[in-house]
Amino acid sequence: MKPIVSESVYKKLYSILQKVKSPEGKQLGMELSKAKVVKDADLKKDIITLNSTIEVQETSLPKPIKLKIVLPDEADLSQMKVSIFAPISIALFGFKESYSFNWLMPSGNKTLKILKVIN
């Protein structure tokens, strides 16, 4: 499945990526290049985008993780606000509720299931 992103978020992230030269920026750019870009009004409510609050289950953990995907300057782990450049955000961005997949994280290959998306 290809990630899905709205036109406005695509443009915003593309603009940020022009200034960022990090491995995470490169990875996010690769994911954006594969994404299906849709009109803002056509992005369904169960698709993870910027400012989405999500609940995700990583199979090796006993409880789901609840987090919000934000721009880097809004990131605050004490409030579970995670930068779009974080590996978990890149893995989840553009996918929908109930989707499961494997993703290579810094700690190894993980299986993730998106339990809930709130936009």
N, C-alpha and C positions, 0 to 999 in steps of 0.2 A: 504494500500500500504506500502511496506517495503522500507526504505531508501536504496539508491544505493550509493556505495562508491568505488573508485578505490583502487587497491592493495597498491599503494605507499602511498596514504593518510591514508588508514587504518593502515598500519604499523607505519607511523609517529605518528598518534594520539594514537595508542595503546602504543607506547613507552613513550609518554608524560604522558598518564594516569597511567603508572606504578609508576610515581613520585608524582602524584597529589592525595590528599586524601580530596577532598571537595565534598559537595553535588552536585555541578555542574559537577564535574568530574565523579561522580557516575552516574548521569543522562546521560551524554554523553556516558559513557561506556555501559549503558543499551541500548541506541539507536544503538551504533556500533555493539553490540552483535546480534541485530535483522537485521542488514543490509545485503543486497546482495552485495558481494564483486566481482568486475569485473576487468578484465585486464585494465590497464590505457588507452590503445588505444580504448577500447570498451565503455568507459564512454561517454555518449552523451553530447553534448554541452549545452543542456537545463537542466542539472542536477546541483544542487547547491553543490559545493565542496569548499575546501579551496581556498581563493583568488577570489571567485565568487563575482561579483557585482550584486546585485539583487534589484528589485523593488517589494515591497510587500504592499498589502492593508490590513489594519486591519479594520474591518467593523465599529468600533466605531469612527474612525478618518476620517476627511474630505479629506485628501490627502494621496497618497501612501508614503511609506518610502523607501528611497534609501540608501543602505548600502553595505559594503564589509565585508565578513567573513574572518578573519585572525587569525593567531596564537596569543596567549596572549601577547607576547612581541612586537607585531606590532599594537596592539589595540590603537586607538586614536579617541575618540568620536567626537572631533572637526572636524575630516575628515570623520566621519561616518564609521570608520573602527572598526568593532565589533569583540570581541574575540569569538572564537569557543565555549568557555565555557559560554557565555552569554545565558540566556534562549531562546531568539529569534533565536540565531544561532543554538542551539540544535534543536529547533522546525523545522527550515527550512532545515537543512543540509541533503543532500541526496535525496531531493524531486525535482520535475521538474516543469518547467514553466506551468502555468495554473492550478496547483493543489490547491485545497481549503481544509482546515481542521480546526478542533478545537484543541486548545492547552491550557493547564493550565499554565498561566504565573504568576509571583509574584503578579500582579495586578488583577488576576482573569482569568476566562475562556475567551479566545479570538478566533474569527474566522479570519483566515488568508487566503489570496489568493495570490499566487505567480504570479505576472504580467509579469516579465521579468527577464531573467538570462543571464549574460554576462560572458563568460569564456575566 
